[in-house]
Amino acid sequence: MERGEQVVIDTYYTTIHTMGCKNEGRRLRYMQKDGRFPVVFQKAPGDWSPYLMDIFTTLVEIRWRVMFLVFFLSYILSWLFFGVCFWLIAYVHGDVSDVNNAPCVDNVRGFTGAFMFSMETQATIGYGFRGMTENCIVAIIVVTVQDVFSCLLDTIIIGIVVAKMACARKRAQTVGFSRCAVVNLRDGNLCLSWRLGDFRGNHILEGVARAMLVRYVKQPQGSIVMSYQDLHIQNRDVVLPTPATIIHKVEPGSPLYSLGPDDLLGDNFELVVSFTYTGDSTGMLHQTRTSYTPADIRWGQCFQEMLKLGKRHYKVDYALFNVTTSVPVPLLSAEEFHRRGCPVEGSQSRGPRFASSKRIRHTRPVNPDIAEEVLQQTHL
């Protein structure tokens, strides 16, 4: 089958809730689903000043394998440097050539002994075989500098390793959003909603949910203009002992107010959502974020209930975290829906402009590269 060829699906026995094509992902997203931004900074070649000015943050953000390399090299190179210093002191003092000479450092007659003394001093091993004497003031100054440098190096390396282990990104991976957002009726109003859940057992102390609509327009000259619009969220403050549904009411003033289901799929925007919270284990501030494109928004769907009441506990079935079901929703924009009189949710009078799970006898072109998790079929 050719990639550009379209397939027609007869929906007499099938209700297609929403569709999104894999090829849609070819359009560059403003934010990836895992919260990363596909942004590359172009700087002048060799301009390392931003990384060197904040070297601690640079070392915290590097990969673990690079961090281990820095860890080993920092100690080995410092041992070599001070070992060379002690060897030069012994060479100038004549300890290398004259065995009977009173040494600056006992039992240091060559580079190997100087390196071993440097390592034992910085690691505070103290075997008792090599030791500083009072014969050379320069050697005493060097060993004092090495002791101070050793404390400073240990503090920096241990601090970086601890900071990387307690990195907020790891905790953010255990708090996630649903793979899709849904549009349905709540109290007679069209609402856009998505799910938020903590996949670990320890609860979050407090958190704030935010949503922003990002649009970009490519100018004829090739430049890109970005626009950002905040979405009002009901109950921004969230506690996550159980999964929560974040709701945006599509009302006058909302950037989605004039968009219907057809307009939604044809629009070019990205819904960026985030959740900033404090963990109860560490007290650190974390942030989890993701984004939804128009293909990720399912019109006429609602999330399936996943909270059940047991005898002693509330039971949460995370297998249903991303599962949606079909509900009757008008195939109209919120603006047109309100202009027609706002039918009450659950009303028995469902006109032809309502999406429901009834049989639909029509054909609809579908690209063969439909994402598996986005296309849902219900056989009646």
C-alpha positions in Angstrom: 0.0 0.0 0.0 1.4 3.4 -1.0 2.0 5.8 1.8 0.0 8.6 0.2 -3.0 6.3 -0.5 -6.1 6.8 1.6 -8.3 4.1 3.0 -12.1 4.4 3.3 -13.6 2.8 6.5 -17.3 2.1 6.6 -18.5 3.2 10.0 -21.8 1.3 9.9 -20.6 -1.1 12.6 -17.9 1.2 13.9 -17.9 4.4 15.9 -14.7 6.3 15.4 -14.3 8.6 18.4 -11.2 10.5 17.2 -8.5 10.1 14.8 -4.9 11.2 14.6 -2.2 10.3 12.1 1.3 9.4 12.8 2.4 11.7 10.0 1.0 14.5 12.1 4.0 14.2 14.3 6.2 15.3 11.5 5.2 18.9 12.3 7.7 20.1 14.8 6.2 20.2 18.2 6.8 23.1 20.6 7.2 20.6 23.5 7.7 16.9 23.3 5.3 14.6 25.2 7.9 13.9 27.8 8.3 17.7 28.6 11.5 18.4 26.7 11.8 21.3 24.3 13.3 20.7 20.9 15.3 23.9 21.0 19.0 24.2 20.0 20.9 27.3 20.9 23.3 28.6 18.2 26.3 30.3 19.7 29.6 31.5 18.4 32.1 28.6 17.9 34.1 28.0 21.1 31.9 30.2 23.3 31.9 28.2 26.5 31.4 31.1 28.8 27.8 30.4 29.8 28.8 26.9 30.9 32.0 28.0 32.7 30.2 30.8 34.5 27.8 28.3 36.1 30.1 25.3 36.3 28.1 23.6 39.1 24.9 23.6 37.1 26.8 22.4 34.1 28.2 19.4 36.0 24.8 18.6 37.5 23.2 18.5 34.0 25.8 16.4 32.3 25.3 12.7 31.8 26.3 10.2 34.5 29.1 8.7 32.4 30.6 12.1 31.9 30.2 12.7 35.6 32.0 9.5 36.5 34.8 10.5 34.1 35.1 13.9 35.8 35.0 12.2 39.2 37.9 9.9 38.4 40.0 12.4 36.6 39.7 15.1 39.3 41.2 12.9 41.9 43.8 11.2 39.7 45.0 14.4 38.2 45.2 16.1 41.6 47.3 13.2 43.0 49.6 13.4 39.9 50.0 17.2 40.3 50.9 17.2 43.9 53.0 14.0 43.4 55.1 16.0 40.8 55.4 18.8 43.3 56.8 16.5 46.0 59.1 14.8 43.5 60.5 18.2 42.4 61.0 19.2 46.0 62.9 16.0 46.7 64.9 16.4 43.5 65.9 20.0 44.2 66.7 19.1 47.9 68.9 16.2 46.8 66.9 13.4 48.3 66.8 11.5 44.9 70.5 11.3 44.3 71.8 11.3 47.9 70.4 8.5 50.1 72.2 9.8 53.2 70.7 13.3 52.8 68.0 14.2 55.4 64.9 14.0 53.3 62.0 16.5 53.1 59.6 13.6 53.1 60.6 10.3 54.7 61.0 7.3 52.2 60.3 9.5 49.2 63.3 9.0 46.9 61.6 9.0 43.5 58.4 9.8 41.6 56.7 6.6 42.6 57.2 7.4 46.3 56.1 11.0 45.8 52.9 9.9 44.0 52.1 7.4 46.8 52.7 10.1 49.4 50.4 12.5 47.5 47.6 9.9 47.3 48.0 8.9 51.0 47.9 12.5 52.1 44.9 13.5 50.1 42.9 10.3 50.9 44.0 10.5 54.6 45.2 6.9 54.4 48.2 7.3 56.6 50.1 4.0 56.3 52.8 5.4 58.6 55.7 4.6 56.2 56.0 8.0 54.5 55.7 11.2 56.4 56.6 14.9 56.4 59.7 16.1 58.2 60.8 19.6 59.4 63.7 19.9 56.9 61.8 21.7 54.1 59.4 24.5 54.6 58.3 24.4 51.0 57.1 20.8 51.4 55.2 21.7 54.5 53.4 24.5 52.6 52.6 22.2 49.7 51.1 19.5 51.9 49.0 22.2 53.7 47.7 23.4 50.3 46.9 19.8 49.3 44.9 19.2 52.5 42.8 22.3 52.0 42.3 21.5 48.3 41.3 17.9 49.2 38.5 19.2 51.4 37.3 21.6 48.7 37.4 18.9 46.0 35.5 16.4 48.2 32.8 19.0 48.9 32.3 19.8 45.2 32.3 16.3 43.9 30.0 14.9 46.7 27.6 17.9 46.3 27.3 17.4 42.6 26.7 13.6 42.9 24.0 14.2 45.6 22.4 16.9 43.5 22.3 14.6 40.5 20.8 11.8 42.5 18.1 14.1 43.9 17.4 15.7 40.5 13.8 16.8 40.2 13.5 15.3 36.7 13.5 11.8 38.2 10.6 12.6 40.5 8.8 14.3 37.7 8.8 11.0 35.7 6.6 9.5 38.4 3.9 12.2 38.0 2.2 12.2 34.7 -0.5 13.4 32.5 -2.9 11.4 30.4 -1.9 10.8 26.8 -4.9 12.7 25.5 -7.3 15.5 26.4 -11.1 15.2 26.0 -13.9 17.6 25.3 -17.3 16.9 26.9 -20.2 18.6 28.6 -20.1 19.5 32.3 -23.0 21.3 33.8 -24.3 22.3 30.4 -21.0 23.8 29.2 -18.3 22.5 26.9 -15.1 21.7 28.9 -11.6 20.6 27.9 -10.1 18.3 30.5 -7.1 16.0 31.0 -5.9 13.7 33.8 -3.1 14.1 36.2 -1.8 11.3 38.5 1.0 10.4 40.9 2.2 6.9 40.0 4.0 6.4 43.3 2.5 5.7 46.7 3.8 8.8 48.6 1.5 11.7 48.2 2.3 15.2 47.1 2.0 18.0 49.6 0.7 20.7 47.3 0.8 21.6 43.6 -0.4 24.1 41.1 -1.7 23.2 37.6 -1.2 25.6 34.6 -2.1 25.5 31.0 -1.1 27.6 28.1 -2.1 27.7 24.4 0.9 28.2 22.1 0.6 29.2 18.5 3.3 29.9 16.0 3.0 31.7 12.7 5.6 31.4 10.0 6.2 34.8 8.4 6.9 35.1 4.6 10.5 36.1 5.5 11.0 32.8 7.3 10.8 34.1 10.8 8.5 32.5 13.4 6.3 34.5 15.7 5.1 32.7 18.9 2.0 33.7 20.8 1.1 32.5 24.3 -2.4 32.5 25.9 -3.1 31.3 29.4 -6.1 29.0 29.9 -8.2 29.5 33.0 -8.3 26.3 35.0 -10.9 25.5 37.6 -9.3 24.5 40.9 -5.6 25.2 40.1 -4.5 23.9 43.5 -4.3 20.2 43.4 -3.5 17.5 45.9 -2.8 14.0 44.4 -3.7 11.3 46.9 -5.9 10.1 43.9 -5.7 11.1 40.2 -7.3 14.5 39.4 -9.0 15.8 36.3 -7.9 19.2 35.3 -10.8 21.2 33.7 -10.8 24.2 31.5 -14.3 25.6 30.8 -14.6 26.7 27.2 -16.4 30.0 27.7 -16.1 33.6 26.3 -12.5 34.7 26.6 -11.2 31.2 26.0 -9.0 30.8 22.9 -10.9 27.7 22.1 -14.3 29.3 22.3 -14.9 29.6 18.6 -13.4 26.2 17.6 -15.6 23.3 16.7 -14.4 19.7 16.2 -13.6 20.3 12.5 -11.9 23.6 13.2 -10.0 22.0 16.0 -8.3 19.4 13.8 -7.5 22.0 11.2 -6.0 24.5 13.7 -2.3 24.9 14.4 -1.7 25.2 18.1 -0.3 23.3 21.0 -1.7 23.0 24.5 1.2 23.1 27.0 0.2 21.9 30.5 2.3 21.8 33.6 2.1 20.8 37.3 4.5 22.4 39.8 4.5 20.7 43.2 6.4 19.9 46.4 7.2 16.3 47.2 6.5 15.1 50.7 9.7 13.0 50.9 12.3 15.6 50.1 10.4 18.9 50.3 11.9 19.8 46.9 10.1 21.7 44.2 9.3 19.6 41.0 7.6 20.2 37.7 5.9 17.8 35.3 4.8 19.0 31.9 3.5 17.8 28.6 1.7 19.1 25.6 -1.4 18.2 23.5 -1.8 18.9 19.8 -5.2 19.1 18.1 -4.8 15.4 17.2 -4.4 14.6 20.9 -7.8 16.1 21.8 -10.8 13.7 21.6 -14.1 15.4 21.1 -17.1 13.7 22.6 -15.1 11.6 25.1 -14.8 11.4 28.9 -12.3 9.6 31.1 -13.4 6.3 32.6 -13.8 6.2 36.3 -10.8 4.6 38.0 -11.5 5.2 41.7 -13.4 2.6 43.7 -14.4 2.4 47.3 -13.2 -0.6 49.2 -13.8 -1.7 52.8 -10.7 -0.1 54.2 -9.1 1.7 51.3 -9.8 3.7 48.2 -8.7 1.7 45.2 -7.2 3.4 42.1 -6.9 1.4 38.9 -4.2 3.0 36.9 -4.9 0.7 34.0 -7.8 3.0 33.2 -5.7 6.2 33.4 -5.8 6.8 29.7 -9.0 5.0 28.8 -11.9 7.1 27.5 -15.5 6.4 26.6 -17.9 8.1 24.2 -20.5 10.5 25.5 -23.1 12.7 23.7 -21.5 16.1 22.9 -22.7 18.6 20.3 -20.5 18.9 17.2 -20.5 22.6 17.6 -18.1 25.2 18.9 -18.8 26.5 22.4 -19.7 29.9 20.9 -22.3 28.4 18.5 -23.5 26.0 21.3 -24.2 29.0 23.6 -25.9 31.0 20.9 -28.3 28.1 20.2 -29.4 28.1 23.8 -27.1 25.8 25.8 -29.0 22.5 26.0 -28.8 20.9 29.4 -26.4 18.0 29.6 -28.2 14.7 29.6 -31.2 16.0 27.8 -33.2 13.4 25.8 -33.5 15.7 22.7 -30.3 14.9 20.8 -30.2 16.5 17.4 -28.2 15.4 14.5 -25.4 17.7 15.6 -24.7 15.6 18.7 -21.9 13.0 18.7 -23.0 9.8 20.4 -22.3 6.1 20.3 -25.2 5.4 18.0 -24.6 3.8 14.7 -23.3 6.2 12.1 -23.8 5.3 8.4 -21.2 7.2 6.5 -17.7 6.8 5.2 -14.7 8.7 6.3 -11.2 8.8 4.7 -8.5 7.7 7.1 -4.8 7.7 6.6 -3.4 4.1 7.1 -0.8 5.4 9.5 -3.3 6.1 12.2 -1.8 5.9 15.7 -2.9 2.8 17.5 -3.6 4.5 20.8 -5.5 7.4 19.2 -7.9 5.4 17.0 -10.6 3.6 19.0 -13.3 1.4 17.5 -16.5 0.2 19.1 -18.3 -2.7 17.4 -22.0 -2.6 18.0 
